[in-house]
Amino acid sequence: MDWVHSWKKTLFLLLEDIPVHLRPRIASISTDGTSATTIIIDSTTGEPLWRPVLYNESCPDALPVVKSIAPANHTVCSASSTLCKLVSWWNSDDSKKESAVLMHQADWLSWLLHGKLGVSDYNNALKVGYDPELESYPPWLLSQPYSQVLPSVEAPGTSTGYLKEDVRTQFGFPKDCVVCTGTTDSIAAFLAARATQTGKAVTSLGSTLAIKLLSTSRIEDARFGVYSHRLDDKWLVGGASNTGGAVLRQLFTDEQLVKLSEQINPMEVSPLDYYPLQAVGERFPVADPKMVPRLHPRPESDVEYLHGILESIARIEAKAYSLLKDLGATQVEEVFTAGGGSKNEKWTEDT
């Protein structure tokens, strides 16, 4: 899969989808992307020096190195963290490192619009080690040789520069349209839900299951894959599980999901106990890169099978919120559902 080409194509298709009569009124543009999706770019050419490493990919080879320099249970002490991906590249790639710059998916998409390499936001930069509370990279990270690759970091929504002339004229945006630093996909979902009070939470069920809870307390614990994003003067506490819609897509077509879901009785408890994963490895609420998917036994009835999977995903969600409470986060008062899974009534009834 050519991810770089796919992302660029999708971005420009989205810009084309903006109604022509509204484009002259667009004052600013910002992008979101999957947290910890990492690209190493040659700053002199803008070309990737390494293939993009996706948010759910792990670099276990780098984990011992990262654990040796970072505080215990820090967010970066996970094989899927951005820092592990950076260290893995640094130790294995022979390309020119003096011109390299690390970018997250949202950073790279924004670069296509404003043309300035090496600018990120403190939501995306969290998993590479940036401290949003101190608004700086910590000394233990800056002392490493690969710190030269780290991007500069601004608050999400900070103006980076005007839209590039060729992009502006292609789509008919105004001359003073600016591009702002972005955020992660699950934070964008949280903001879209307008959950502004502490105790409000958003579960995003897309290809994976992401949870965000607005809390007065900052919680970080890599043992469970828990981390906190800064949101003004509060914290979005949560994590992302590898369970989710991608597992369902492996087993059923969209048409089957619709028809089978209609036959599920959410008032009945399924006797099936699964841990639905696409592949080996879980990030949250258990950080276990060796966890094996559990999708058997499979009953003869596909309705019963889907019911069991949906309930199992719901149990993982419940375990996640219970864990956040145990770790000291604000008590959950209300949960909103976002992502493709929110369209499935049986899923929302199960949760």
N, C-alpha and C positions, 0 to 999 in steps of 0.2 A: 504493500500500500504506500503510495506517494503522499504522505501526510501533508507535506509543505504545499504541494500543488493543490491538494484537496481543500486545505484551509483557506488558501488565497482565493480559490474559485468561489468558495462558499461566502467569504466576506464580500466579494464584489457582487455576487448574486443578491445578497441582502441589501446592499446599497441600491441596486437596481429596483428592488421591491418597494423602496420608499416612493410614494406617489409624487409624480413630477411637480405638481402644483405646491407641494409642501417643501420641496428641497431648498428653495430660496430662503425659507424661514428657519432652517436648521442652524442653531448657534454653536453647538458643540457635539462631538462624537466621542464615545468611549467604548471599549471592548471588554468582554470578560472571557476567561478561558479556564480550562481545567487546571487546578492547582497541582504543581509539581510536574506538569508536562514541560520538558526541558529541551532547549535547543542551544547548541554551541555554534556561534556565528563568527566568521572571519570579518572583523570590522573594516577591513580595507576593501573587501569585495561584496559583503553582504550575503555571501554564500555559506551554507551550513558546513561545518567542519566534521560533524558527526550526525548520524541519523537522529531525528527527534525521539526522545525517550518518553513514553506516555506516563500519565499520572499513576497508573496501577502497575507499572513495571518496576521490578526490584533490581538493585545492584548489591547483592549480598557480599560481593568481594570487597566493597568499600566500607561496609558497616564496622568492622573492627577498627579501622583507621578513624572513622568519625567518632566512634564511642571513646577513643583514646584522647580526643581533644575537647569534646563537648561535655557540658555538665551532665550528670546522671539523669536519665529519663527525659532529656531534652527532645523537643519535637523532631530534630534532625536525626535522632538515634533510631531511625527506621530505615530499612533497606530501600523503601520506596521514596524517601525524602529527596528533595532537589539536591541537597548537599552530597548525598551518597552518589547521585548520578554524576555530579561534577567531579568528585574525587575519582570515580571509576574511569571517567574519560581522561582525566589528568594523568592517571597512572598507566593507562593502556594505549593512549593515542600518541603518535609521533609527529603530528602536524604542528605547524608553528603556533606556539602558545602565546607569544607576545602580542599578537593581534586578535586573540580570541576574546569574545564577550559572551556571557551567559544571558539567555533570554528565556522568559516563560512564554507560553502560547499567546497570552494576551499582549505581552510586550511586543512580540514579533508581528502580530496583526496590526497593532497600533503603529509600528515602524513603517509598515506599508502605506500608512496614511500620512504620517508626518515626516518620515525620513530621518529620524534621529535614533541612532543605535544606542543600546545600553541604558535605557530608562525603564524603570519598573515601579511598582507600587508596593506598599508595605503589607498588603494582603497576600499577593503572590510571592513576595520575597520571604515570607515567614518560614517556609520549609527549606530555605537555603541558609537560615540562621539569623536573619535580620530580627532585631528586637524592636517591635512597634511601640513598646512602652518607653524605651530610651531613645527611640528614633535614630538608631545607629546599628551598624554591625558590631558585635561584641569583640573585645580584644583577642580572645582565643581563636576567632576566625580570621581577623585581619592579620594575624601573625603568620598565617599559612601562605605558602608560595602561590597557591591558586586564588588568593584573594584579589589578585589583579584582574581576574576574569569577571568578578562580581559587578552587577549593574548598579548605577546610582538609583536611589529609592526616594519616591515622593509619596505623599498621602494620596489615596485614591481620589480621582476627580480633579487633580491638579492639572492646569493647562500646561501642555508640553510644547505646543507650537501650532502654527496654522496648518490647515490641510494643504497637502502638496498641490501645486498648481495643476499638474496633469490630472490628478484625481478630481480636483474641484471642477475643472472645466468639463471633464467627461460626464459628470453627473449633475452639474448645474447647481452646486452648493455656493453660498455667498463667500466673498473674499475674506470676511472676518470669521469664518467658521474655524473653530479650534478643535484640536484633538487632545483629550484629557487622559491621564493615567487611568487604568482600568481596575478590575478586581477579579475574584474567582467566580466560577459559574454558580456555586452554591450560595455565595454571598449575594450575587445578583438575584437569585431566586428569593432569598430572604428579603431583600429590599423591595422586590416586586410584590411581596405579600403584605407590605406595609405593617409589619409586626414591630411596633416601635416601643413597646413596654417590656420591662424585664419579666421573665417567666414565659414569654411568647417564644414559640419554636416553629421551625419549618423543616419538614422532612421532604427531601427531594428524591423522588424515585424515578431515576432515568436508567441509564445502563448500569449504574451502581446506586447505592443507597447512601445519601449524604444527610447529615443531621446538623442543624445549627440552633442553638439555644441562646437567647439574649440574657446575659448574666452580669451581675455586678462584680463577680469574682473571676479572675483569670486562672484557668486550669491548664496545666501542661503535664502530660504523663505518657511518654512513648511506650510504656509497657502495655497500654491499652489503645494506643493510636489516638489519644485525645490531645487536642491543641486548641488554642484560642486566638481568634482574629480580633484585632481592634476595630471597634465601630464607634467613632467619636469617643465618649468617655466611658463606654461600656465594652463588654467582651462578648463575642460570638463564640461560644464553647461548643465543641462537637468533634466530629470525625467523619470518615467515609469508609463504608464497608464495601467489600467486593461483591456482595450479593446485589441483586437488583434485576432490572429488566433484561439485561444482556443474557442472563441465564434462561429466562423465559423464551427469548428469541432463538436460543439453541434448540428448544424443545417443541415450540409451537409457532405456527404462522400467525400473523396479525388477525386473520379471519377466524382461525381456531380459537384464539384468545377471547375474541368477542363472543363467539357462540358458546364456548365452554363456560365463560364467566356468568352468562345469563342463567345457567343451570345450577350454579352454586347457591346453597342456602347458608348465608353467613351466620345464622342463628345456631347452626350445628357445629360442634367442635370436631375438627379432623383428628383422627387417631395417629396420623402420620407425623413423624418427627424428622425433618430434613435440615441440612445446612446448605442452602443452594449457592454454589459458587461456579464460575465458569471454568476455573482451573485451580491448581493448588495454590494456597496462600490467602490469608485474611489480614486486613489492616485494622479494623475497628468493628465492634467493641473488644475484640481480642486481636492483638498484634502477633500473628503467628504465620510466618512465611511458609510453614510446612503443613498448614491445615489442609486436609483433603476434603473435597466436595462430598456431601452426603445427599444423594438423590434416590436412594433405594431403601426399601423395596418399592417397585412401581406397581400400583394396582392395575387391574385390567381397565378400569374406568378412567378415561382422561379427565373427566370432571373431578373425580376424587383426587387424582394426581395434582391437578392445578390447584385445587382447594388446599391440599397439603402444603404445596410450595408457597402459596400466598400467606397462609397462616405462619409458616416457618419464617418468612421474611418479616412478618409483623412481630414475631417473638424476638427477632434480632433487634428490631427497632425499639421494642419495649425494654430489652436488656440494655440497650445503649442509653436510653434516658434514665434508667435506674442507676447505671454506672455514673453518669454525670452528677446525679444527686449525691451519691456516695462519696464522690471526690470533692464535693463542696460547692458545686454550681447552684445557682438559683433554682428553686423548685419550679418544675414545668406546670404552667397553668392552662395553656392552650396550644394545640399543635395544628399548623396549617400544612397542607400537602401540595407539593409542586412537582413538575416534571411529567413525563408521559404517563407514569403510573397513576397520577391524580385523575385521569380519565376513566379508570377502571373502578366502577362503583363497588364491586365486591372487595377490592383491595382497601378502599377507604372505610368500608364497613368493618372489615377485619381489624383495622388499626384503631 
